[in-house]
Amino acid sequence: MKISTVQILKVLYILSWIIFVGLCIVAGGFIVNAFFAIKNPAVVKYLWQQVDLSDLFKYDHGYFFVINLVMSIVAVAKAWLFYLIISILHSNKLNLLQLFSKEVRRFIFKISYLALLIGLFSKGGANYTAWLIEQGVKMPDIQHMQLGGADVWLFMSVILFVIAQIFKRGIELQQESELTI
């Protein structure tokens, strides 16, 4: 049995939807729990996915909200990335017969910049967490706070940027060949 590209794209479309919904739940969990912490500081110990930031909340409310903001930005950016994947797979802009199109190039640039944003905020959040630990605040592992893997996101953004530049050049060559004919 041979699996076609169209079938693989359909499976990836469904998988992207599942991941997107999960990431939206994670992002919503971080954001909603930050607001619950304002109303009832006792729930800080039982935040989303048992990320215990109660020591940080006791140490300083401002630092607590900065960490929550960074975790929320990273989670929302990841969800946005999968939204872009869903939108390109759902729309008719993805033409498998003519891949070098401006829409695909824009898509690759967008996800490249989004991966860069995720990487920068993850790295910043991890560094901020390390600084807080040096100050004597007990902090959970950055993996539990969804801030790990910044180097992978930065590496991916560079690779996607290079691919976007290749697509840009492919579009230029395609337009030149159309003008020649």
C-alpha positions in Angstrom: 0.0 0.0 0.0 1.4 3.4 -1.0 0.7 6.4 1.1 0.3 9.6 -0.9 1.4 13.1 0.1 -2.2 14.2 0.2 -3.0 11.5 2.8 0.0 12.5 4.9 -1.0 16.1 4.8 -4.5 15.1 6.0 -3.0 13.2 8.9 -0.7 16.1 9.7 -3.7 18.5 9.5 -5.6 16.4 12.1 -2.5 16.0 14.3 -1.9 19.8 14.1 -5.5 20.4 15.3 -5.0 18.1 18.3 -1.7 19.8 19.2 -3.2 23.2 18.7 -6.1 22.5 21.1 -3.7 21.1 23.7 -1.5 24.2 23.4 -4.5 26.5 23.7 -5.5 24.7 26.9 -2.0 25.0 28.3 -1.9 28.8 27.4 -5.3 29.3 28.9 -4.3 27.4 32.0 -1.3 29.7 32.6 -3.3 32.8 32.0 -6.3 31.9 34.1 -4.2 30.7 37.0 -2.4 34.0 37.1 -5.8 35.7 37.6 -6.8 33.1 40.2 -3.6 34.0 42.1 -4.8 37.6 42.3 -8.2 36.6 43.8 -7.0 33.7 46.0 -3.2 33.5 46.8 -3.7 30.2 48.5 -4.2 28.5 45.1 -0.7 29.5 43.9 0.7 26.2 45.2 -1.7 24.3 42.9 -1.3 26.1 39.7 -1.5 24.7 36.2 0.1 21.2 35.9 1.3 21.5 39.6 3.8 24.2 38.8 4.4 25.3 42.3 5.4 29.0 42.3 4.2 29.6 45.9 7.8 30.5 47.1 8.1 33.0 44.2 4.7 34.5 45.0 5.7 34.9 48.7 9.1 36.4 47.6 7.6 39.0 45.2 4.3 39.3 43.4 5.9 41.2 40.5 8.4 38.5 39.8 5.6 35.9 40.0 3.6 37.8 37.4 6.7 38.2 35.1 7.3 34.5 35.1 3.6 33.9 34.5 3.7 36.4 31.6 6.7 34.7 30.0 5.2 31.3 30.4 1.9 32.6 28.8 3.7 34.3 25.9 5.6 31.1 25.1 2.5 29.0 25.3 0.4 31.4 23.2 3.2 31.6 20.6 3.4 27.8 20.3 -0.4 27.7 19.8 -0.2 30.5 17.2 2.5 28.5 15.4 0.2 25.5 15.1 -2.7 27.8 14.1 -0.6 29.0 11.2 0.1 25.4 10.2 -3.6 24.6 10.4 -4.5 27.7 8.3 -2.0 26.9 5.5 -3.1 23.3 5.4 -6.8 24.2 5.4 -6.7 27.0 2.9 -6.3 26.5 -0.8 -3.1 28.5 -0.8 -1.0 25.4 -0.5 -0.6 24.3 -4.1 1.4 21.0 -4.3 1.9 21.5 -8.1 3.5 24.9 -7.6 5.1 25.1 -4.2 7.3 28.2 -4.8 4.5 30.7 -4.1 4.5 33.9 -2.1 2.0 32.5 0.3 4.2 29.6 1.2 7.2 31.9 1.5 5.3 34.2 3.9 4.2 31.2 5.9 7.7 30.0 6.3 8.9 33.5 7.3 6.1 33.8 9.8 6.9 30.5 11.5 10.6 31.3 11.4 9.9 34.6 13.3 7.5 32.8 15.7 10.1 30.1 16.5 12.6 32.9 17.1 10.1 34.6 19.5 9.5 31.3 21.3 13.2 30.7 21.6 14.0 34.2 22.9 11.2 34.2 25.5 12.1 30.7 26.6 15.8 31.6 27.0 14.9 34.8 28.8 12.5 32.9 31.1 15.1 30.3 31.8 17.7 32.9 32.6 15.2 34.8 34.8 14.4 31.6 36.6 18.1 30.9 37.1 18.6 34.4 38.5 15.7 33.9 40.9 17.2 30.6 42.1 20.5 32.5 42.8 18.4 34.9 44.9 17.3 32.0 47.1 13.8 31.4 45.6 12.8 27.8 45.3 11.7 27.4 41.6 10.4 24.4 39.7 12.3 23.0 36.8 12.1 25.0 33.5 10.7 22.0 31.7 7.7 22.0 34.0 7.2 25.7 33.3 7.3 25.0 29.5 10.5 27.2 29.1 12.9 24.5 28.2 14.4 23.9 24.8 15.2 27.5 23.9 18.3 26.5 21.9 16.2 24.1 19.8 13.6 26.8 19.0 16.4 29.3 18.0 18.1 26.6 15.9 14.8 25.9 14.2 14.2 29.5 13.5 17.5 29.8 11.7 16.8 26.7 9.6 13.3 28.0 8.7 14.8 31.4 7.8 17.3 29.7 5.4 14.5 27.7 3.9 12.4 30.8 3.4 15.3 32.5 1.6 15.6 29.5 -0.6 11.9 29.7 -1.4 12.3 33.4 -2.1 15.0 32.7 -4.6 12.9 29.9 -6.1 10.0 32.3 -6.6 12.4 34.7 -8.3 13.6 32.0 -10.7 10.1 30.8 -11.3 9.0 34.3 -12.3 12.0 34.8 -14.5 11.3 31.5 -16.3 7.6 32.5 -16.8 8.7 35.8 -18.3 11.1 34.0 -20.6 8.4 31.7 -22.0 
